[in-house]
Amino acid sequence: MYAEVEAMYQSELTPGERKDKTRRTADFFRIVQTRIFTFADVKRLHLEREWLVAVNAYLTSRPHDLETFKKTYETLAQKLVDAAIAQKVKKH
């Protein structure tokens, strides 16, 4: 992240290019930070496995059942939200 910011300020960008670069850098930071803080929860809750099962089921056996796929997505997203807002208890 530091290299990204340093490169932006050391380069000779026009004001328009700098504004676009600033926006893209902010997006980059948001993505990295989100992934860092959710990775442990995704792994602990086995969300990736559940997601891949849902995708496979939708693509192979239920290609017209978008509602079930949507509900699975919403359930997995809610598990992630619940994990993010749950009070973290320190282990001693």
Distance bins in CASP14 RR format, pairs under 12 A and 6 or more apart:
PFRMAT RR
TARGET T0000
AUTHOR 0000-0000-0000
RMODE 2
METHOD distances of the structure
MODEL  1
1 7 0 0 0 0 0 1 0 0 0 0 0
1 8 0 0 0 0 0 1 0 0 0 0 0
1 25 0 0 0 0 1 0 0 0 0 0 0
1 26 0 0 0 0 0 1 0 0 0 0 0
1 28 1 0 0 1 0 0 0 0 0 0 0
1 29 1 0 0 1 0 0 0 0 0 0 0
1 30 0 0 0 0 0 1 0 0 0 0 0
1 31 0 0 0 0 0 1 0 0 0 0 0
1 32 1 0 0 1 0 0 0 0 0 0 0
1 33 0 0 0 0 1 0 0 0 0 0 0
1 36 0 0 0 0 0 1 0 0 0 0 0
2 8 0 0 0 0 0 1 0 0 0 0 0
2 9 0 0 0 0 0 1 0 0 0 0 0
2 25 0 0 0 0 0 1 0 0 0 0 0
2 29 0 0 0 0 0 1 0 0 0 0 0
2 32 0 0 0 0 0 1 0 0 0 0 0
3 9 0 0 0 0 0 1 0 0 0 0 0
3 10 0 0 0 0 0 1 0 0 0 0 0
3 25 0 0 0 0 0 1 0 0 0 0 0
3 28 0 0 0 0 0 1 0 0 0 0 0
4 10 0 0 0 0 0 1 0 0 0 0 0
4 11 0 0 0 0 0 1 0 0 0 0 0
4 21 0 0 0 0 1 0 0 0 0 0 0
4 22 0 0 0 0 0 1 0 0 0 0 0
4 24 0 0 0 0 1 0 0 0 0 0 0
4 25 1 0 1 0 0 0 0 0 0 0 0
4 26 0 0 0 0 0 1 0 0 0 0 0
4 27 0 0 0 0 0 1 0 0 0 0 0
4 28 1 0 0 1 0 0 0 0 0 0 0
4 29 1 0 0 1 0 0 0 0 0 0 0
4 31 0 0 0 0 0 1 0 0 0 0 0
4 32 0 0 0 0 1 0 0 0 0 0 0
5 11 0 0 0 0 0 1 0 0 0 0 0
5 21 0 0 0 0 1 0 0 0 0 0 0
5 22 0 0 0 0 1 0 0 0 0 0 0
5 24 0 0 0 0 0 1 0 0 0 0 0
5 25 1 0 0 1 0 0 0 0 0 0 0
5 26 0 0 0 0 0 1 0 0 0 0 0
5 28 0 0 0 0 1 0 0 0 0 0 0
5 29 0 0 0 0 1 0 0 0 0 0 0
6 25 0 0 0 0 0 1 0 0 0 0 0
7 13 0 0 0 0 0 1 0 0 0 0 0
7 18 0 0 0 0 0 1 0 0 0 0 0
7 21 0 0 0 0 1 0 0 0 0 0 0
7 24 0 0 0 0 0 1 0 0 0 0 0
7 25 0 0 0 0 1 0 0 0 0 0 0
7 28 0 0 0 0 0 1 0 0 0 0 0
8 17 0 0 0 0 1 0 0 0 0 0 0
8 18 1 0 0 1 0 0 0 0 0 0 0
8 19 0 0 0 0 0 1 0 0 0 0 0
8 20 0 0 0 0 0 1 0 0 0 0 0
8 21 1 0 1 0 0 0 0 0 0 0 0
8 22 1 0 0 1 0 0 0 0 0 0 0
8 23 0 0 0 0 0 1 0 0 0 0 0
8 24 0 0 0 0 1 0 0 0 0 0 0
8 25 1 0 0 1 0 0 0 0 0 0 0
8 26 0 0 0 0 0 1 0 0 0 0 0
8 28 0 0 0 0 0 1 0 0 0 0 0
8 29 0 0 0 0 0 1 0 0 0 0 0
9 18 0 0 0 0 1 0 0 0 0 0 0
9 21 0 0 0 0 1 0 0 0 0 0 0
9 22 0 0 0 0 0 1 0 0 0 0 0
9 25 0 0 0 0 0 1 0 0 0 0 0
10 18 0 0 0 0 0 1 0 0 0 0 0
10 21 0 0 0 0 0 1 0 0 0 0 0
11 17 0 0 0 0 1 0 0 0 0 0 0
11 18 0 0 0 0 1 0 0 0 0 0 0
11 21 0 0 0 0 1 0 0 0 0 0 0
11 25 0 0 0 0 0 1 0 0 0 0 0
12 18 0 0 0 0 1 0 0 0 0 0 0
12 21 0 0 0 0 0 1 0 0 0 0 0
13 19 0 0 0 0 1 0 0 0 0 0 0
13 20 0 0 0 0 1 0 0 0 0 0 0
13 21 1 0 0 1 0 0 0 0 0 0 0
13 22 0 0 0 0 1 0 0 0 0 0 0
13 24 0 0 0 0 0 1 0 0 0 0 0
13 25 0 0 0 0 0 1 0 0 0 0 0
14 20 0 0 0 0 1 0 0 0 0 0 0
14 21 0 0 0 0 0 1 0 0 0 0 0
15 21 0 0 0 0 0 1 0 0 0 0 0
15 22 0 0 0 0 0 1 0 0 0 0 0
16 22 0 0 0 0 1 0 0 0 0 0 0
16 23 0 0 0 0 0 1 0 0 0 0 0
17 23 0 0 0 0 0 1 0 0 0 0 0
17 24 0 0 0 0 0 1 0 0 0 0 0
18 24 0 0 0 0 0 1 0 0 0 0 0
18 25 0 0 0 0 0 1 0 0 0 0 0
19 25 0 0 0 0 0 1 0 0 0 0 0
19 26 0 0 0 0 0 1 0 0 0 0 0
20 26 0 0 0 0 0 1 0 0 0 0 0
20 27 0 0 0 0 0 1 0 0 0 0 0
21 27 0 0 0 0 0 1 0 0 0 0 0
21 28 0 0 0 0 0 1 0 0 0 0 0
22 28 0 0 0 0 0 1 0 0 0 0 0
22 29 0 0 0 0 0 1 0 0 0 0 0
23 29 0 0 0 0 0 1 0 0 0 0 0
23 30 0 0 0 0 0 1 0 0 0 0 0
24 30 0 0 0 0 0 1 0 0 0 0 0
24 31 0 0 0 0 0 1 0 0 0 0 0
25 31 0 0 0 0 0 1 0 0 0 0 0
25 32 0 0 0 0 0 1 0 0 0 0 0
26 32 0 0 0 0 0 1 0 0 0 0 0
26 33 0 0 0 0 0 1 0 0 0 0 0
27 33 0 0 0 0 0 1 0 0 0 0 0
27 34 0 0 0 0 0 1 0 0 0 0 0
28 34 0 0 0 0 0 1 0 0 0 0 0
28 35 0 0 0 0 0 1 0 0 0 0 0
29 35 0 0 0 0 0 1 0 0 0 0 0
29 36 0 0 0 0 0 1 0 0 0 0 0
30 36 0 0 0 0 0 1 0 0 0 0 0
30 37 0 0 0 0 0 1 0 0 0 0 0
31 37 0 0 0 0 0 1 0 0 0 0 0
31 38 0 0 0 0 0 1 0 0 0 0 0
32 38 0 0 0 0 0 1 0 0 0 0 0
32 39 0 0 0 0 0 1 0 0 0 0 0
33 39 0 0 0 0 0 1 0 0 0 0 0
34 41 0 0 0 0 0 1 0 0 0 0 0
34 42 0 0 0 0 0 1 0 0 0 0 0
34 80 0 0 0 0 0 1 0 0 0 0 0
34 84 0 0 0 0 1 0 0 0 0 0 0
35 41 0 0 0 0 0 1 0 0 0 0 0
35 42 0 0 0 0 1 0 0 0 0 0 0
35 43 0 0 0 0 0 1 0 0 0 0 0
35 80 0 0 0 0 0 1 0 0 0 0 0
36 42 0 0 0 0 0 1 0 0 0 0 0
37 80 0 0 0 0 0 1 0 0 0 0 0
37 83 0 0 0 0 0 1 0 0 0 0 0
37 84 1 0 0 1 0 0 0 0 0 0 0
37 85 0 0 0 0 0 1 0 0 0 0 0
37 88 0 0 0 0 0 1 0 0 0 0 0
38 44 0 0 0 0 0 1 0 0 0 0 0
38 45 0 0 0 0 1 0 0 0 0 0 0
38 47 0 0 0 0 1 0 0 0 0 0 0
38 48 0 0 0 0 0 1 0 0 0 0 0
38 76 0 0 0 0 0 1 0 0 0 0 0
38 77 0 0 0 0 0 1 0 0 0 0 0
38 79 0 0 0 0 0 1 0 0 0 0 0
38 80 1 0 0 1 0 0 0 0 0 0 0
38 81 0 0 0 0 0 1 0 0 0 0 0
38 83 1 0 0 1 0 0 0 0 0 0 0
38 84 1 0 0 1 0 0 0 0 0 0 0
39 45 0 0 0 0 0 1 0 0 0 0 0
39 47 0 0 0 0 0 1 0 0 0 0 0
39 48 0 0 0 0 0 1 0 0 0 0 0
39 80 0 0 0 0 0 1 0 0 0 0 0
39 83 0 0 0 0 0 1 0 0 0 0 0
39 84 0 0 0 0 0 1 0 0 0 0 0
40 47 0 0 0 0 0 1 0 0 0 0 0
40 80 0 0 0 0 0 1 0 0 0 0 0
40 83 0 0 0 0 1 0 0 0 0 0 0
40 84 0 0 0 0 0 1 0 0 0 0 0
40 88 0 0 0 0 0 1 0 0 0 0 0
41 47 1 0 0 1 0 0 0 0 0 0 0
41 48 0 0 0 0 0 1 0 0 0 0 0
41 76 0 0 0 0 0 1 0 0 0 0 0
41 77 0 0 0 0 0 1 0 0 0 0 0
41 79 0 0 0 0 1 0 0 0 0 0 0
41 80 1 0 0 1 0 0 0 0 0 0 0
41 81 0 0 0 0 1 0 0 0 0 0 0
41 82 0 0 0 0 1 0 0 0 0 0 0
41 83 1 1 0 0 0 0 0 0 0 0 0
41 84 1 0 0 1 0 0 0 0 0 0 0
41 85 0 0 0 0 0 1 0 0 0 0 0
41 86 0 0 0 0 1 0 0 0 0 0 0
41 88 0 0 0 0 0 1 0 0 0 0 0
42 48 1 0 0 1 0 0 0 0 0 0 0
42 49 0 0 0 0 1 0 0 0 0 0 0
42 50 0 0 0 0 0 1 0 0 0 0 0
42 51 0 0 0 0 1 0 0 0 0 0 0
42 76 0 0 0 0 1 0 0 0 0 0 0
42 77 0 0 0 0 0 1 0 0 0 0 0
42 79 0 0 0 0 1 0 0 0 0 0 0
42 80 1 0 0 1 0 0 0 0 0 0 0
42 83 0 0 0 0 1 0 0 0 0 0 0
42 84 0 0 0 0 0 1 0 0 0 0 0
43 49 0 0 0 0 1 0 0 0 0 0 0
43 80 0 0 0 0 0 1 0 0 0 0 0
43 83 0 0 0 0 0 1 0 0 0 0 0
44 79 0 0 0 0 0 1 0 0 0 0 0
44 80 0 0 0 0 0 1 0 0 0 0 0
44 83 1 0 0 1 0 0 0 0 0 0 0
44 86 0 0 0 0 0 1 0 0 0 0 0
44 88 0 0 0 0 0 1 0 0 0 0 0
45 51 0 0 0 0 0 1 0 0 0 0 0
45 75 0 0 0 0 0 1 0 0 0 0 0
45 76 0 0 0 0 1 0 0 0 0 0 0
45 77 0 0 0 0 0 1 0 0 0 0 0
45 78 0 0 0 0 0 1 0 0 0 0 0
45 79 1 0 1 0 0 0 0 0 0 0 0
45 80 1 0 0 1 0 0 0 0 0 0 0
45 81 0 0 0 0 0 1 0 0 0 0 0
45 82 0 0 0 0 1 0 0 0 0 0 0
45 83 1 0 0 1 0 0 0 0 0 0 0
45 84 0 0 0 0 0 1 0 0 0 0 0
45 86 0 0 0 0 0 1 0 0 0 0 0
46 52 0 0 0 0 0 1 0 0 0 0 0
46 53 0 0 0 0 1 0 0 0 0 0 0
46 76 0 0 0 0 1 0 0 0 0 0 0
46 79 0 0 0 0 1 0 0 0 0 0 0
46 80 0 0 0 0 0 1 0 0 0 0 0
46 83 0 0 0 0 0 1 0 0 0 0 0
47 53 0 0 0 0 0 1 0 0 0 0 0
47 54 0 0 0 0 0 1 0 0 0 0 0
47 72 0 0 0 0 0 1 0 0 0 0 0
47 73 0 0 0 0 0 1 0 0 0 0 0
47 75 0 0 0 0 1 0 0 0 0 0 0
47 76 1 0 1 0 0 0 0 0 0 0 0
47 77 0 0 0 0 1 0 0 0 0 0 0
47 78 0 0 0 0 0 1 0 0 0 0 0
47 79 1 0 0 1 0 0 0 0 0 0 0
47 80 1 0 0 1 0 0 0 0 0 0 0
47 81 0 0 0 0 0 1 0 0 0 0 0
47 82 0 0 0 0 0 1 0 0 0 0 0
47 83 0 0 0 0 1 0 0 0 0 0 0
48 54 0 0 0 0 0 1 0 0 0 0 0
48 55 0 0 0 0 0 1 0 0 0 0 0
48 76 0 0 0 0 1 0 0 0 0 0 0
48 79 0 0 0 0 0 1 0 0 0 0 0
48 80 0 0 0 0 0 1 0 0 0 0 0
49 55 0 0 0 0 0 1 0 0 0 0 0
49 56 0 0 0 0 0 1 0 0 0 0 0
49 76 0 0 0 0 0 1 0 0 0 0 0
50 56 0 0 0 0 0 1 0 0 0 0 0
50 57 0 0 0 0 0 1 0 0 0 0 0
50 72 1 0 0 1 0 0 0 0 0 0 0
50 73 0 0 0 0 0 1 0 0 0 0 0
50 75 0 0 0 0 1 0 0 0 0 0 0
50 76 1 0 1 0 0 0 0 0 0 0 0
50 77 0 0 0 0 0 1 0 0 0 0 0
50 79 0 0 0 0 1 0 0 0 0 0 0
50 80 0 0 0 0 0 1 0 0 0 0 0
51 57 0 0 0 0 0 1 0 0 0 0 0
51 58 0 0 0 0 0 1 0 0 0 0 0
51 69 0 0 0 0 0 1 0 0 0 0 0
51 72 1 0 0 1 0 0 0 0 0 0 0
51 73 1 0 0 1 0 0 0 0 0 0 0
51 75 0 0 0 0 0 1 0 0 0 0 0
51 76 1 0 1 0 0 0 0 0 0 0 0
51 77 0 0 0 0 1 0 0 0 0 0 0
51 79 0 0 0 0 0 1 0 0 0 0 0
51 80 0 0 0 0 0 1 0 0 0 0 0
52 58 0 0 0 0 0 1 0 0 0 0 0
52 59 0 0 0 0 0 1 0 0 0 0 0
52 60 0 0 0 0 0 1 0 0 0 0 0
52 72 0 0 0 0 0 1 0 0 0 0 0
52 76 0 0 0 0 0 1 0 0 0 0 0
53 59 0 0 0 0 0 1 0 0 0 0 0
53 60 0 0 0 0 0 1 0 0 0 0 0
53 61 0 0 0 0 0 1 0 0 0 0 0
53 62 0 0 0 0 0 1 0 0 0 0 0
53 68 0 0 0 0 0 1 0 0 0 0 0
53 69 0 0 0 0 0 1 0 0 0 0 0
53 72 0 0 0 0 1 0 0 0 0 0 0
53 76 0 0 0 0 0 1 0 0 0 0 0
54 60 0 0 0 0 0 1 0 0 0 0 0
54 61 0 0 0 0 0 1 0 0 0 0 0
54 62 0 0 0 0 1 0 0 0 0 0 0
54 65 0 0 0 0 0 1 0 0 0 0 0
54 66 0 0 0 0 0 1 0 0 0 0 0
54 68 0 0 0 0 1 0 0 0 0 0 0
54 69 1 0 0 1 0 0 0 0 0 0 0
54 70 0 0 0 0 1 0 0 0 0 0 0
54 71 0 0 0 0 1 0 0 0 0 0 0
54 72 1 0 1 0 0 0 0 0 0 0 0
54 73 1 0 0 1 0 0 0 0 0 0 0
54 74 0 0 0 0 0 1 0 0 0 0 0
54 75 0 0 0 0 1 0 0 0 0 0 0
54 76 1 0 0 1 0 0 0 0 0 0 0
54 77 0 0 0 0 0 1 0 0 0 0 0
55 61 0 0 0 0 0 1 0 0 0 0 0
55 62 0 0 0 0 0 1 0 0 0 0 0
55 63 0 0 0 0 0 1 0 0 0 0 0
55 68 0 0 0 0 0 1 0 0 0 0 0
55 69 1 0 0 1 0 0 0 0 0 0 0
55 72 0 0 0 0 1 0 0 0 0 0 0
55 73 0 0 0 0 1 0 0 0 0 0 0
55 76 0 0 0 0 0 1 0 0 0 0 0
56 62 0 0 0 0 1 0 0 0 0 0 0
56 63 0 0 0 0 0 1 0 0 0 0 0
56 69 0 0 0 0 0 1 0 0 0 0 0
56 72 0 0 0 0 0 1 0 0 0 0 0
57 63 0 0 0 0 1 0 0 0 0 0 0
57 65 0 0 0 0 1 0 0 0 0 0 0
57 66 0 0 0 0 0 1 0 0 0 0 0
57 68 1 0 0 1 0 0 0 0 0 0 0
57 69 1 0 0 1 0 0 0 0 0 0 0
57 71 0 0 0 0 0 1 0 0 0 0 0
57 72 0 0 0 0 1 0 0 0 0 0 0
58 64 0 0 0 0 1 0 0 0 0 0 0
58 65 1 0 0 1 0 0 0 0 0 0 0
58 66 1 0 0 1 0 0 0 0 0 0 0
58 67 0 0 0 0 0 1 0 0 0 0 0
58 68 1 0 0 1 0 0 0 0 0 0 0
58 69 1 0 1 0 0 0 0 0 0 0 0
58 70 0 0 0 0 1 0 0 0 0 0 0
58 71 0 0 0 0 0 1 0 0 0 0 0
58 72 0 0 0 0 1 0 0 0 0 0 0
58 73 0 0 0 0 1 0 0 0 0 0 0
59 65 0 0 0 0 0 1 0 0 0 0 0
59 66 0 0 0 0 0 1 0 0 0 0 0
59 69 0 0 0 0 1 0 0 0 0 0 0
60 69 0 0 0 0 0 1 0 0 0 0 0
61 68 0 0 0 0 0 1 0 0 0 0 0
61 69 0 0 0 0 0 1 0 0 0 0 0
62 68 1 0 0 1 0 0 0 0 0 0 0
62 69 1 0 0 1 0 0 0 0 0 0 0
62 70 0 0 0 0 0 1 0 0 0 0 0
62 71 0 0 0 0 0 1 0 0 0 0 0
62 72 0 0 0 0 0 1 0 0 0 0 0
63 69 0 0 0 0 1 0 0 0 0 0 0
65 71 0 0 0 0 1 0 0 0 0 0 0
65 72 0 0 0 0 0 1 0 0 0 0 0
66 72 0 0 0 0 0 1 0 0 0 0 0
66 73 0 0 0 0 0 1 0 0 0 0 0
67 73 0 0 0 0 0 1 0 0 0 0 0
67 74 0 0 0 0 0 1 0 0 0 0 0
68 74 0 0 0 0 0 1 0 0 0 0 0
68 75 0 0 0 0 0 1 0 0 0 0 0
69 75 0 0 0 0 0 1 0 0 0 0 0
69 76 0 0 0 0 0 1 0 0 0 0 0
70 76 0 0 0 0 0 1 0 0 0 0 0
70 77 0 0 0 0 0 1 0 0 0 0 0
71 77 0 0 0 0 0 1 0 0 0 0 0
71 78 0 0 0 0 0 1 0 0 0 0 0
72 78 0 0 0 0 0 1 0 0 0 0 0
72 79 0 0 0 0 0 1 0 0 0 0 0
73 79 0 0 0 0 0 1 0 0 0 0 0
73 80 0 0 0 0 0 1 0 0 0 0 0
74 80 0 0 0 0 0 1 0 0 0 0 0
74 81 0 0 0 0 0 1 0 0 0 0 0
75 81 0 0 0 0 0 1 0 0 0 0 0
75 82 0 0 0 0 0 1 0 0 0 0 0
76 82 0 0 0 0 0 1 0 0 0 0 0
76 83 0 0 0 0 0 1 0 0 0 0 0
77 83 0 0 0 0 0 1 0 0 0 0 0
77 84 0 0 0 0 0 1 0 0 0 0 0
78 84 0 0 0 0 0 1 0 0 0 0 0
78 85 0 0 0 0 0 1 0 0 0 0 0
79 85 0 0 0 0 0 1 0 0 0 0 0
79 86 0 0 0 0 0 1 0 0 0 0 0
80 86 0 0 0 0 0 1 0 0 0 0 0
END
